[in-house]
């Protein structure tokens, strides 16, 4: 029960139709999804060889133009991803070396990465020695945060809710400024019911005595 069931209405054991190798779903998007990682590992893969591989692995005919577009798009994605990661690397370099006066941006990539490795290694050793000198159960920053929260919790009031459940209520903070006395009005309600607005009233100019002059 609950499973899909199909019924064969007519069965013909002899097939007179020829097999077609032109499959509509073998398009540029499908090729990109299936072969992007392989193109990443072999970016110089010839388009013709790639097309032959697709036809051999999936027993289909593929248009060479679709393969060309898929490979071009894959290389664009790969290069864009590499450029974004490289930009993130610069940001990380600046963050790591923010307290140091060094200029590795103009150095070769290997030299820059080696400098980053040395900075990271030195930072790890320094942090490890600092934590060894700490007698707290947690890191100093976490400890300060906890102590600050403990101070804030002095005004919290626990109330029993039955069984082993409690509700903690914090003290309401006093809002800055003078409290509003006027109630919130409806969108279509006049600003002041006791006063009539000027909408629809013709005004007379005091200087020239003409209606609608102003």
Secondary structure as the mmCIF struct_conf table of DSSP 4:
data_model
#
loop_
_struct_conf.conf_type_id
_struct_conf.id
_struct_conf.beg_label_comp_id
_struct_conf.beg_label_asym_id
_struct_conf.beg_label_seq_id
_struct_conf.end_label_comp_id
_struct_conf.end_label_asym_id
_struct_conf.end_label_seq_id
BEND BEND1 UNK A 3 UNK A 3
BEND BEND2 UNK A 9 UNK A 9
BEND BEND3 UNK A 13 UNK A 13
BEND BEND4 UNK A 17 UNK A 17
HELX_LH_PP_P HELX_LH_PP_P1 UNK A 18 UNK A 19
STRN STRN1 UNK A 22 UNK A 22
TURN_TY1_P TURN_TY1_P1 UNK A 24 UNK A 25
BEND BEND5 UNK A 27 UNK A 27
HELX_RH_AL_P HELX_RH_AL_P1 UNK A 28 UNK A 41
TURN_TY1_P TURN_TY1_P2 UNK A 42 UNK A 44
HELX_RH_AL_P HELX_RH_AL_P2 UNK A 47 UNK A 58
TURN_TY1_P TURN_TY1_P3 UNK A 59 UNK A 59
STRN STRN2 UNK A 61 UNK A 61
HELX_RH_AL_P HELX_RH_AL_P3 UNK A 64 UNK A 96
TURN_TY1_P TURN_TY1_P4 UNK A 97 UNK A 99
BEND BEND6 UNK A 100 UNK A 100
TURN_TY1_P TURN_TY1_P5 UNK A 105 UNK A 106
BEND BEND7 UNK A 107 UNK A 107
HELX_RH_AL_P HELX_RH_AL_P4 UNK A 109 UNK A 132
TURN_TY1_P TURN_TY1_P6 UNK A 133 UNK A 133
BEND BEND8 UNK A 136 UNK A 138
HELX_RH_AL_P HELX_RH_AL_P5 UNK A 140 UNK A 152
HELX_RH_3T_P HELX_RH_3T_P1 UNK A 153 UNK A 155
STRN STRN3 UNK A 157 UNK A 160
BEND BEND9 UNK A 162 UNK A 162
TURN_TY1_P TURN_TY1_P7 UNK A 163 UNK A 164
STRN STRN4 UNK A 166 UNK A 169
HELX_LH_PP_P HELX_LH_PP_P2 UNK A 170 UNK A 175
BEND BEND10 UNK A 176 UNK A 177
HELX_LH_PP_P HELX_LH_PP_P3 UNK A 178 UNK A 180
BEND BEND11 UNK A 182 UNK A 182
HELX_LH_PP_P HELX_LH_PP_P4 UNK A 183 UNK A 186
TURN_TY1_P TURN_TY1_P8 UNK A 187 UNK A 188
BEND BEND12 UNK A 189 UNK A 189
BEND BEND13 UNK A 191 UNK A 191
TURN_TY1_P TURN_TY1_P9 UNK A 193 UNK A 194
BEND BEND14 UNK A 195 UNK A 195
BEND BEND15 UNK A 198 UNK A 198
TURN_TY1_P TURN_TY1_P10 UNK A 199 UNK A 200
HELX_LH_PP_P HELX_LH_PP_P5 UNK A 201 UNK A 203
STRN STRN5 UNK A 204 UNK A 204
TURN_TY1_P TURN_TY1_P11 UNK A 206 UNK A 208
STRN STRN6 UNK A 211 UNK A 211
TURN_TY1_P TURN_TY1_P12 UNK A 212 UNK A 212
#
